[in-house]
């Protein structure tokens, strides 16, 4: 999700939005998403 805000407040709004989403999903019991990483054979 990308919040729309004034350029001067963009970082604060983005971090605040991310924290709100993480805490809401954690309170609902959703697991933390994982990015599967596998080494490639060359």
LINJO-V532407 format. One record per residue. PHI is phi in degrees with one decimal (NA if undefined). OMEGA is omega in whole degrees, 0 to 359 (NA if undefined). Layout:
# LINJO-V532407
phi=PHI omega=OMEGA
phi=PHI omega=OMEGA
This chain:
# LINJO-V532407
phi=NA omega=180
phi=-125.6 omega=180
phi=-73.3 omega=178
phi=-100.7 omega=180
phi=-157.1 omega=176
phi=-62.4 omega=181
phi=-55.9 omega=182
phi=-65.2 omega=184
phi=-112.5 omega=189
phi=-58.3 omega=183
phi=-61.5 omega=181
phi=-63.0 omega=181
phi=-68.2 omega=179
phi=-63.2 omega=180
phi=-66.6 omega=178
phi=-63.7 omega=178
phi=-64.7 omega=180
phi=-62.2 omega=178
phi=-63.4 omega=180
phi=-64.7 omega=179
phi=-65.3 omega=181
phi=-61.9 omega=182
phi=-68.5 omega=178
phi=-66.4 omega=180
phi=-69.1 omega=178
phi=-65.2 omega=179
phi=-65.4 omega=179
phi=-81.4 omega=176
phi=92.0 omega=177
phi=-73.3 omega=178
phi=-74.4 omega=177
phi=-72.1 omega=180
phi=-65.9 omega=179
phi=-118.5 omega=175
phi=-100.9 omega=181
phi=-66.1 omega=180
phi=-124.7 omega=179
phi=-129.8 omega=178
phi=-68.7 omega=177
phi=-95.2 omega=174
phi=-84.3 omega=180
phi=-101.8 omega=NA
